[in-house]
């Protein structure tokens, strides 16, 4: 029997389905075809949590080290596209600055101040114009500022950095959709490479200079790893913050609970990560014939994990489509992945999103609401999911 006949739900889905209101489709897959063949992806899609964990944790059977891996095609081999000892070699020089204690001691006060500065600007815009966009005014600029500071870039112009990030993001998204890397993406990669080389040469006290002086990576590898760190930090941190603000401001009862008990802010962020991971699809490639959740997968097959699907698995998360800032099992979400590719910047990402939510609660009027209701912050994206805007206004 052909795969399209064995997996009719998967066969019926298009890339537009996966990029739009994906959660009903993921629920159907999870209930009937938790490991399903999707012609639209040219591979398998895993939507249940247990098989997702199996794929993410077993780098020997499911690898990223494949010529088809999208990020490697854009910036070159890096910690994101290698496994085993090679992965460790790429990742190790970048790991120390992103450890929890280092992030807390080196970035907490600065990040809180930066989030409050940006939120104050959004509050002023709201007062003057009657509306503001918290993605454009807070989530995006905060993500750029934080990673530029972390890397120690000589040129920390946020407009240039955002331009690089958008072009590289579009390139990765395009590769995932089957397109070639475009000229805009190639130019952004070249410009970013020049900035990395300049920072290594001139900013002797920077993270990048320290990574380069470690000696375990070539100049090309310093660049490729910097690119994936920066790209991941901006893309996913902006999405994480925008999604968290949209979820919280779009749920009046949950917002009231957080205002009444500010210790719930961290839970509100964790629950938003569960509801809508900013990076939702994770690609792996089978290194040998395997059986996953009863499904035979051939060596070389693409195996894509839907983090969004796994994060709403009702076997783990009761009433999974409900946003609950006090959900006790929210920490079981997989937005930062598991296994050897556990997100390097997860502590920094959590710090800045919590800082952004706290700043909004402190500095924007208490009656602030999503302008147009929850649907105004409509989330879209095949691989990276966030709203185009988080528009807010005064209530009443």
ABEGO torsion letter per residue (X at the ends): XBAAAABAAAAABBAAAAABBAAAAAAAAAAABABBBBAAAGBBBBABAAAAAAAAABAAABBABBAABAAAAAAEBBAAABBEAAAAAAAAAAAAAABAAAAAAAAAAAAAAAAAAAAAAAAAAAAAAGBBBAAAAAAAAAAAAAAAAAAGBABABAAAAAAAAAAAAAAAAAAAAGBBBBAAAAAAAAAAAAAAAAAAAABAABAAAAAAAAGABBAAAAAAAAAAAAAAAAAAAAAAAAAAAAAAAABAAAAAAAAABAAAAAAAAAAAAAABBABABBBBBBABBBBBGGBBBBBGBBBBBBAAAAAABAAABBGAABBBAABAAAAABAAAEBEAABBAAAAAAAAAAAAAAAAAAAABBAABBBBGEAAABBBBEAABBBBABBBBBBBX
